């Protein structure tokens, strides 16, 4: 099977850019994608962050309800998506461990976020011609700078201000590293922590068609 993959960047629902879902959906249609992968942080969980939270935003119960409503729209567009578990997605499970409770208390991401049909894992590896595609939410910057690792091309999000592709060539194959960019709404108070950064987020997604990657920016 030839994979025509849409790679969705960090959306941080319920604080995603209002046009990001439609943008991703249009790119999936345009490139006839048959595999949809989120690189993680699909959910923000600002209200239960380990860092300071904005008191003007919703509390945990209301924020989760809003995020689930937003995810329902993503589910309608992409009913069988694969989701790399990001550091923000995993906050509910991490908070349970912080409270000293057994991990069994957490009933799983499909149940918590009400996403039947989706597969949540820390990573996905998909065959692609002479090398494999290795998706995780975050790779070390030094690894990304190598343009792949071993016989794998590597794909991640996490770094909102970066979107791009770096190639490496080997005798029998080439590989790449890819930052997808993100889909956040930079105007949301949830991202005030980054408002003094020099670089703004890159609003984008990516496609990998028969092993060939391409970045698609919402703002060019």
Secondary structure, 3 states (H helix, E strand, C coil): CCCEEEEECECCECCECCCHHHHHHHHHHHCCCCEEEECCCCECCHHHCCCCCCCCCCCHHHHHHHHHHHHHHHHHHCCCCEEECCCCCCHHHHHHHHCCCCHHHCCCHHHHCCCCCCEEECEEEEEECCEEEEEECCCCHHHHCCCCECCEEEEECCCCCCEEEEEEECCCCEEEEEEECECECCCCHHHHHHCCCCCCCCEEEEEEECCEEEEEECCC
